[in-house]
Amino acid sequence: MEIVQPLPEPQIDLEFPLMKALEKRRTIRKWRDTPLSHQDISNLLWAACGITKQATGKSKSKRTAPSACNSQEVRVYLILKQGVFAYDEGEHKLIAKSSKDLRAFVGTQKMMQSAPLGLVFVADLSRMTARIFKNEEAQRFCAWVDTGYISQNVYLYCAAANLGTAALGWVNRDKLHQEMELLDHEKIVLTQVVGYLN
Ligand SMILES: Cc1cc2nc3c(=O)[nH]c(=O)nc-3n(C[C@H](O)[C@H](O)[C@H](O)COP(=O)(O)O)c2cc1C
């Protein structure tokens, strides 16, 4: 049975000037160890790749981040002290995957392991079915680019909401993949840590 964790509605009417967010965007490597509130998690995930246009009979939904052929192949996972959750952007809810605390695997640097929240961007290559994806290299190329947009959305939301964040490429992907019990076609591209500023 799927265990669902509801999220509060994202506060999409919050205002913050885009140019200021771009100016303030920064990689921060220090946080308070306070857990993020449910509201902040909701806003953060919606900013990352939430739905901005519902699917209609003819066309698929759209998200805050673009994706090649609108494949929407990048799934965001949350790594919290209380476990691993997948973000279901269609329903704006969390799906519990395990109760393991995997924060120690989000990044290889010691300081990253103290962050209250980790995001893992996982490309599900099986969702990339358009003809332009001739082989896995083509899928990977687009999935890696698509992840960059999501990560930047997280950076910009954090700048606006006064949160500290760092994208992490320095990750033991094989170990994290194994700990998260992902499938072969689910590839970890990048992780990102988030926390309240000191
Ligand atoms: C793809 C990618 C991977 C990164 N990996 C790491 C990392 O593993 N550890 C880290 O401390 N910073 C990492 N960073 C952050 C960069 O070091 C940082 O963006 C860069 O120094 C520029 O600083 P700024 O983001 O504040 O402009 C990464 C950034 C990107 C875009």
The ligand as an SDF file (V2000), in Angstrom:
LIG
                    3D

 31 33  0  0  0  0  0  0  0  0999 V2000
   26.5840   20.4800  -11.2470 C   0  0  0  0  0  0  0  0  0  0  0  0
   27.1250   21.1020   -9.9960 C   0  0  0  0  0  0  0  0  0  0  0  0
   27.7690   20.3130   -9.0600 C   0  0  0  0  0  0  0  0  0  0  0  0
   28.2460   20.8690   -7.8720 C   0  0  0  0  0  0  0  0  0  0  0  0
   28.8060   20.0590   -6.9390 N   0  0  0  0  0  0  0  0  0  0  0  0
   29.2160   20.5710   -5.7650 C   0  0  0  0  0  0  0  0  0  0  0  0
   29.7210   19.7090   -4.7360 C   0  0  0  0  0  0  0  0  0  0  0  0
   29.7600   18.4900   -4.8600 O   0  0  0  0  0  0  0  0  0  0  0  0
   30.1400   20.2960   -3.5990 N   0  0  0  0  0  0  0  0  0  0  0  0
   30.0800   21.6410   -3.3870 C   0  0  0  0  0  0  0  0  0  0  0  0
   30.4800   22.0880   -2.3100 O   0  0  0  0  0  0  0  0  0  0  0  0
   29.5930   22.4750   -4.3200 N   0  0  0  0  0  0  0  0  0  0  0  0
   29.1480   21.9760   -5.4930 C   0  0  0  0  0  0  0  0  0  0  0  0
   28.6040   22.7930   -6.4490 N   0  0  0  0  0  0  0  0  0  0  0  0
   28.5060   24.2430   -6.2030 C   0  0  0  0  0  0  0  0  0  0  0  0
   29.5730   25.0000   -6.9930 C   0  0  0  0  0  0  0  0  0  0  0  0
   30.8360   24.8050   -6.3900 O   0  0  0  0  0  0  0  0  0  0  0  0
   29.1790   26.4750   -7.0190 C   0  0  0  0  0  0  0  0  0  0  0  0
   28.0040   26.6140   -7.7970 O   0  0  0  0  0  0  0  0  0  0  0  0
   30.2770   27.3360   -7.6010 C   0  0  0  0  0  0  0  0  0  0  0  0
   31.4020   27.3930   -6.7470 O   0  0  0  0  0  0  0  0  0  0  0  0
   29.8010   28.7700   -7.8580 C   0  0  0  0  0  0  0  0  0  0  0  0
   29.2790   29.3370   -6.6570 O   0  0  0  0  0  0  0  0  0  0  0  0
   27.8040   29.9380   -6.6070 P   0  0  0  0  0  0  0  0  0  0  0  0
   26.8450   28.8110   -6.8290 O   0  0  0  0  0  0  0  0  0  0  0  0
   27.6690   30.5190   -5.2280 O   0  0  0  0  0  0  0  0  0  0  0  0
   27.7170   30.9490   -7.6760 O   0  0  0  0  0  0  0  0  0  0  0  0
   28.1120   22.2640   -7.6310 C   0  0  0  0  0  0  0  0  0  0  0  0
   27.4630   23.0550   -8.5880 C   0  0  0  0  0  0  0  0  0  0  0  0
   26.9670   22.4920   -9.7390 C   0  0  0  0  0  0  0  0  0  0  0  0
   26.2370   23.3820  -10.7250 C   0  0  0  0  0  0  0  0  0  0  0  0
  1  2  1  0
  2  3  1  0
  2 30  2  0
  3  4  2  0
  4  5  1  0
  4 28  1  0
  5  6  2  0
  6  7  1  0
  6 13  1  0
  7  8  2  0
  7  9  1  0
  9 10  1  0
 10 11  2  0
 10 12  1  0
 12 13  2  0
 13 14  1  0
 14 15  1  0
 14 28  1  0
 15 16  1  0
 16 17  1  0
 16 18  1  0
 18 19  1  0
 18 20  1  0
 20 21  1  0
 20 22  1  0
 22 23  1  0
 23 24  1  0
 24 25  2  0
 24 26  1  0
 24 27  1  0
 28 29  2  0
 29 30  1  0
 30 31  1  0
M  END
$$$$
